[in-house]
Amino acid sequence: ITENNTIYLNGKLIDPLKLTESVAAEIKDEPEKIVILEADKNVLHGKVIRVMDLLKKGGAERIAIATQPTEKK
């Protein structure tokens, strides 16, 4: 999820209304596949949770949240 709330799936821009069905198609042969959710630090938590809900509706059972290490000062 980019800073302006654009969603990409495997590097491809995706319509949020089609995220659930697209995820379902991606994991249909591997339902145990880990889906990694990466969001810009400026994306609101509520948006991230909504996307996680859509991923779950698409059948994603294992969702990991990618993080960036904090910069040391």
C-alpha positions as CSV (number, residue, x, y, z in Angstrom):
1,I,0.0,0.0,0.0
2,T,1.6,3.3,-1.1
3,E,1.4,6.6,0.7
4,N,-1.5,7.7,-1.5
5,N,-3.4,4.4,-0.7
6,T,-2.6,2.7,-4.1
7,I,-2.6,-1.0,-3.8
8,Y,-0.2,-3.3,-5.6
9,L,-0.3,-7.1,-5.8
10,N,3.0,-8.8,-6.9
11,G,4.2,-5.4,-8.2
12,K,1.0,-4.8,-10.3
13,L,-1.4,-2.0,-9.7
14,I,-4.7,-3.4,-8.6
15,D,-8.2,-2.1,-8.1
16,P,-9.1,-2.4,-4.4
17,L,-12.5,-3.8,-5.3
18,K,-10.8,-6.7,-7.1
19,L,-8.2,-7.4,-4.4
20,T,-10.1,-10.3,-2.8
21,E,-10.7,-12.2,-6.0
22,S,-7.1,-11.5,-7.2
23,V,-5.6,-12.8,-4.0
24,A,-7.9,-15.9,-4.2
25,A,-6.6,-16.6,-7.7
26,E,-3.0,-16.1,-6.6
27,I,-3.2,-18.5,-3.7
28,K,-5.7,-21.1,-5.0
29,D,-3.0,-23.7,-5.6
30,E,-1.1,-22.9,-2.3
31,P,-3.6,-21.9,0.4
32,E,-0.8,-22.0,3.0
33,K,1.2,-19.4,1.1
34,I,2.3,-16.5,3.2
35,V,1.0,-13.1,1.9
36,I,3.3,-10.3,2.8
37,L,1.6,-6.9,3.4
38,E,3.9,-3.9,3.0
39,A,2.5,-0.5,3.7
40,D,4.1,3.0,3.5
41,K,4.7,4.4,7.0
42,N,2.2,7.2,6.3
43,V,-0.7,4.8,5.5
44,L,-3.3,4.9,8.3
45,H,-3.6,1.8,10.4
46,G,-7.3,1.5,9.6
47,K,-6.5,1.2,5.9
48,V,-4.0,-1.6,6.6
49,I,-6.6,-3.4,8.7
50,R,-9.1,-3.1,5.9
51,V,-6.7,-4.5,3.4
52,M,-5.9,-7.4,5.8
53,D,-9.6,-8.1,6.0
54,L,-9.8,-8.2,2.2
55,L,-6.8,-10.6,2.0
56,K,-8.5,-12.9,4.5
57,K,-11.7,-12.8,2.5
58,G,-9.7,-13.9,-0.5
59,G,-8.5,-17.0,1.5
60,A,-5.2,-15.7,2.8
61,E,-4.7,-17.6,6.1
62,R,-1.1,-16.5,6.7
63,I,-0.4,-12.8,6.5
64,A,2.9,-11.2,7.4
65,I,3.5,-7.5,7.8
66,A,6.8,-6.3,6.3
67,T,8.6,-3.6,8.3
68,Q,11.5,-1.3,7.7
69,P,14.2,-1.1,10.4
70,T,14.3,2.2,12.2
71,E,17.2,4.4,11.5
72,K,19.7,4.9,14.2
73,K,20.6,8.4,15.2
